[in-house]
Amino acid sequence: MTIQEGRLEALLAQINSGHATEALTELGQLLEQLPENPALLGLRAEALRLSGRFAEAVEAFKLAAEKGAGARNWLAAGILLAAMRTTDDALQCLLKAHAEAPDNDEVLDALITTCFNANRQHEGIEFARLQLTVSLNPRLLTHAALLLQSNDCYEESSNAFKKILQLAPEDPAVIGAALVPARFTCDWDWIEALQQKIGTWYDQAAFDLPQEYPLTHLTWCPDEARNLGVTQTYVKRMVPAVAPIATPVATSRPGKRIRVGYVSCDFRNHATMHLMAGLLESHDRERFEVFAYDYSAFDVSEYRQRFINAVEHHVAIDAMSDQQAAERIAADQLDILFDLKLYTGGSRPGILAYRPASLQVAYLGYPGSAANTDIDYIVSDRFVTPDSSTPHYSEAFCRLPHSYQCNDRKRGAAAAPTTRAANGLPDDKVVFGAFNQSYKIDRTSFSVWLRVLAEVPDSVLWLLGQCDAAIANLTHHAQLAGIDPQRLIFAPFAMPQDHLARLQLADAVLDTLVCNGHTTTSDALWASVPVITSRGKHFCSRVSESLLNAIELPELVGADHDDMVRIGKRIGTDADYRMALRDKVAANRLTTPLFDTLRFTRNFETAIELMTRQHRIGVKGEHIDVPDGGPVEPTPVVEPALDTCALPLQEPYPACPLCEGASTTLGYANCTAHPLWHEPLPPTIEWMQCPSCGHVHNRHYWTEAGLAEVFRNANASQLAQSSGYHDSKRAIWSPVVDKVAGLLGGFQAVVSPANRPVWLDVGCGDGALVMTAGDYGFSALGLDARAETVNQIQNLGFKALQHDFMTLQVEVVLDVLSMMDVLEHMPYPLEALRKAAQVLRPGGVIVISLPDLTSSSWKIMDAENANPYWLEIEHFHNFSRDRLIALLKDSGFTVVDFAIPNRYKAQMELYAVRR
């Protein structure tokens, strides 16, 4: 059968004219005769899409593409899947489109925007770079340049915009976008030229032309009226106008807890959780029921674990559309919902557009007005939102009594600093720190800092070296101002605790003035370092004033820039005052409201009660000033004195830990020769064997006090690494990683940018396996109970977490789990294997290595009476190969490979696949 000439064009016209549903009938009839016709399949897919049958349309586009209808069908399927937040499937389709049309700029743009919108920007770098070489479309090129900026490629992105503006020199949207990466480079002539053009449009109230992102705008423009105008146009442009979801009217529920929801993508190792962890943990569970709606990127940090443990209801919404997420939130019938992102990176304001809660509040993330009727209140304070700000906010203020910013009292105290010399700082100079990111450093702020340096000749400025371009430009501007460039010292990024430690080396910190330090200012004050700022004109230029008043240091807030220079000069030239001020910060840190998490939480809860009460009685638009409840006495916890002699060091197994059979004594071993043995540890190990299953195990396992005693004298220097040591370990682990990659489908499956397999190494030790897996392309994470090992791995830039596997909340489905020389240390290994089956995906791989008590090597060592494993005080079990295989089978695994490694004597290595 053939299709009549012109019929395809007629069907396409019918579909595009709003009659897609009617066209489906004829398309179905034609496809019965020509079921594999690419053109008909493509038209049917488009008709399904325009009929709103998106899931069916995806499958139809895939089928059309497979039958040769062209890359545009893979593209259409990928775009639909991305809109449905099925990111992995979307990227797979888009990669197929890219393979068929490698230079198609629409396909490249879809890859770039999908990676960007899913917070997986690193996966789009090469697509963005390719786009900059193939496209001439300024809009698409802008997306590519912004993705590079989001990956910290600031100079590369800024240079790309200079070329894009040659194609579209007067395009307001391109100029607005170009300002973002430019500000990271501190190229102020270029930045100010862009800002002047943007300001000309704003003078004419044409706020929609530059299409600025609201947060970007706030960080350079302190005019609240313009801030509101820019944000209002963003909301009209980007936040969908949708019908609210029907939600029950909030009514008083005597005796029932207030239902509080938080929505964010930063429930992880991020500044938001650095501040909020203590608040979430301190909520009064008798009065408040806490829900968290989470679309965070995968993270296994300690902050992530604290978050999971702190909230009563954790709901993952990352794979839901905005409407689906809103419907899920509405089902919980919240009394109040807090958006912790609003218009900051990775935000999803479209969720709150559906009004999933009848009372919706902005808090913490976005320092400005929502400009949006979907938000009823902003939680703030009287410094960041004085009464004069009222005309520039669409929402009402709920002002906390000290500072709006929560802080975590449980955050580890700053470790003792190293030396100034180790950080490239002079011992005999006053050190002024400035650790805000380079995009916050404007010409005026830097000029004030240089004036302070000029007034304090024996001083240096210690800055964050964010990118080479910023370092070069700041050095150049210092030189132009007559300041020796050698007085500028640039520091690399550091892990949070390492940064807190080095911060203490500064004598004072100088603030950025249009966008103050937020978490950055809190960091310095927590490290007992004074912060010098001046009064600002909008929310984000008043944050440091808010924090300094909450720690009772208003003398560090200058009335203007000249006053800020005066404060800096006094600190720099008066050593006695400098010392007294430092002591005051240290003393106030734990006696004033700023870091009093319990006091803050009770005041925040009062704010929740006042907002919900006003909402229930129909009061709208009235500001709330929350009264201070005063210091809160924490519930005393009496900790018994730790007496290891009085605490039990061991607990006996009541039966076989695998099958609960009645084990009998196999023999005894004197363990006093073990390097970890010392008094008061027991001198012998009683080994048992279960007649029912044959398992060999220790009569006892160590309690927490026992483990602490076992490792009390462990030599931390044993964990030290060198490049030669690591290379040797890398060679040892490479065959393991290679075999795992093969079981997952080969190297191509590992390096796929759309879906990097996740590998969790339990008991990661020196991290060599984690690093080797990372070298292969896995998203590798280490897990260990020892802080020193985890710290060393993190300091090298790899992911590791100090935690117990059995209590770890694993929120992502793992592809690989390794337990190398670990299972024999776990009191109940069957439970560990069952948990492993829960967290691994079907087809995922588990790798286990440990000694094999039935191996020839074991038997020879026994015959020579030289078997060290009987003396091993850290081992609770000795396994045979057959027993371990049976355990894996019972836990849901199929053993697929076996190896005899040479890492330790008598060792075996088993590879199993999750059924």
Beta strands, then each sheet from edge to edge (+ up, - down):
strand 1: 258-264
strand 2: 288-294
strand 3: 313-316
strand 4: 336-339
strand 5: 360-362
strand 6: 377-381
strand 7: 396-400
strand 8: 430-434
strand 9: 459-464
strand 10: 488-491
strand 11: 508-510
strand 12: 531-534
strand 13: 557-558
strand 14: 624-625
strand 15: 650-652
strand 16: 664-670
strand 17: 684-689
strand 18: 696-698
strand 19: 700-702
strand 20: 758-762
strand 21: 779-784
strand 22: 799-802
strand 23: 814-820
strand 24: 840-851
strand 25: 877-878
strand 26: 893-899
strand 27: 907-914
sheet 1: 3+ 2+ 1+ 4+ 5+ 6+ 7+ 14+
sheet 2: 10+ 9+ 8+ 11+ 12+ 13+
sheet 3: 15+ 19-
sheet 4: 16+ 17- 18+ 25-
sheet 5: 22+ 21+ 20+ 23+ 24+ 27- 26+
end
